[in-house]
Amino acid sequence: MENDPAASSTLQRLEAVIAARRAADPDSSYVARLNARGLGKITQKLGEEAVECVIAALAQDRAALVGEAADLLFHLLVLLGAKGIPLADVLAELDRREGVSGIAEKAARTAS
């Protein structure tokens, strides 16, 4: 899946759908409802999905982990959109880190 354009395209399409729904009626759009409830609710949902991913992974339930990972990515995109951070910025940061040892990259962040 390394540099899989289909995965990037899927996330970009989802990002566009989320952006379009942010201003929708909260009674008819989950994204609009989350945004109407504020950053606290969005971050709470992201945290819940992260915990559910961990639980599914520890349970060694592949199907559940796939579903929870999708939920986690969705809610991360909702949060990024609410904060005005384009997915492209996150992808650019991942590109910047490509080929750099995770240990070295973390050390450089903590030294700053």
Buried (B, 14 or more C-beta within 10 A) or exposed (E): EEEEEEEEEEBBEBBEEBBEBBEBEEEEBBBBBBBBEEEEBBBBBBEBBBEBBEEBBEEEEEEBBEBBBEBBBBBBBBBBBBEEEEBEEBEEEEEEEEEEEEEEEEEEEEEE
